[in-house]
């Protein structure tokens, strides 16, 4: 399974995108065995996971404490969601 391709139309963030709901998608790339038979917990880059988790936390705090709600950016939508 190619994880880069798997992050396509069936992913939950795509449902938000199709409904014009602002969202953030954090992606750290995957290793060659991603979700395959050779995949195992020892392949997780724990330091990288911790950095991304902290980033997600601080972005969440920033969004929660902002004066205004996030706004939908239709230009971003056009880049993310292919026309049918």
C-alpha positions as CSV (number, residue, x, y, z in Angstrom):
1,X,0.0,0.0,0.0
2,X,1.4,3.4,-0.9
3,X,0.6,5.7,2.0
4,X,1.1,8.8,0.0
5,X,-1.7,7.7,-2.3
6,X,-3.8,6.5,0.6
7,X,-4.1,10.0,2.0
8,X,-6.7,10.7,-0.8
9,X,-10.4,11.2,-1.1
10,X,-11.4,8.8,1.6
11,X,-9.5,10.6,4.4
12,X,-11.6,12.4,7.0
13,X,-10.0,15.8,6.2
14,X,-11.3,15.5,2.6
15,X,-14.9,15.3,4.0
16,X,-14.3,18.6,5.8
17,X,-12.8,20.1,2.6
18,X,-15.8,19.2,0.5
19,X,-18.0,20.9,3.0
20,X,-15.9,24.0,3.2
21,X,-15.0,23.4,6.9
22,X,-11.6,24.8,7.8
23,X,-9.1,22.1,8.8
24,X,-5.4,21.5,9.4
25,X,-3.7,18.4,8.2
26,X,-0.4,17.5,9.8
27,X,1.6,15.0,7.7
28,X,5.1,13.7,8.5
29,X,5.6,11.4,5.5
30,X,5.6,7.6,5.9
31,X,8.2,4.9,5.7
32,X,8.2,2.2,2.9
33,X,6.4,-0.4,5.0
34,X,3.6,1.9,6.1
35,X,0.6,-0.2,7.0
36,X,2.2,-3.2,5.3
37,X,3.2,-6.6,6.6
38,X,6.6,-5.3,7.6
39,X,5.3,-2.4,9.6
40,X,6.1,-2.4,13.3
41,X,6.2,0.2,16.2
42,X,10.0,0.4,16.1
43,X,9.8,2.3,12.8
44,X,8.1,5.3,14.5
45,X,10.4,8.2,14.8
46,X,9.4,9.1,18.4
47,X,11.4,12.4,18.5
48,X,9.7,13.6,15.3
49,X,6.3,12.4,16.6
50,X,6.9,14.5,19.8
51,X,7.8,17.6,17.8
52,X,4.8,17.3,15.6
53,X,2.5,16.7,18.6
54,X,3.9,19.8,20.3
55,X,3.3,21.8,17.1
56,X,-0.3,20.5,16.9
57,X,-0.9,21.5,20.5
58,X,0.4,25.0,20.1
59,X,-1.5,25.5,16.9
60,X,-4.6,24.3,18.6
61,X,-4.0,26.7,21.5
62,X,-3.4,29.6,19.1
63,X,-6.6,28.9,17.1
64,X,-8.6,28.5,20.3
65,X,-7.4,31.8,21.7
66,X,-7.7,33.7,18.4
67,X,-10.1,36.7,18.3
68,X,-11.8,35.3,15.1
69,X,-12.7,31.8,13.9
70,X,-10.7,30.3,11.1
71,X,-12.0,31.2,7.7
72,X,-12.4,29.0,4.6
73,X,-9.9,29.7,1.9
74,X,-11.5,28.7,-1.5
75,X,-8.1,28.9,-3.2
76,X,-6.7,26.2,-0.9
77,X,-9.7,24.1,-1.6
78,X,-9.1,24.3,-5.3
79,X,-5.6,23.1,-4.8
80,X,-6.6,20.2,-2.5
81,X,-9.7,18.8,-4.0
82,X,-9.6,17.9,-7.7
83,X,-12.6,18.7,-9.8
84,X,-14.9,15.8,-10.6
